[in-house]
């Protein structure tokens, strides 16, 4: 079983890729996937550049890198999230870790675990995707 306790509260850092000094949402996804022995491809975008993030995510989700999945969601699955932006913009990612929970990072609170069915999240999760390199 994969452990996540050491990640909780880790700080946010724009374009961060080191869990000790800080990560952004994709840096966290890379860390979580690495615990499953999966190396994700690298992407950089400033956390507040919604257009660039959305273009990266949409471009990758529509490519041979990711494949959308339906329930039951495999662990790990990448969540595409619309965080305070209108559809179809995607500007945030999280990782599904099972039991209706996902791990992600917020700028002011750091890494946290949330429920995909909570009122705050169920309407902004745009999809679940698996990395084709994990198949």
Protein Blocks (a to p, Z undefined) as FASTA:
>chain_A
ZZfklmgopacdehiabfklopcfklmmmmmmmmnopacddddddfklmmlmmmmmmmmm
mmmkbccddddddddddddddehiacfbdfbdcddebjhiacdddfklopadddfkbmkl
mmmmgbdcddfklZZ
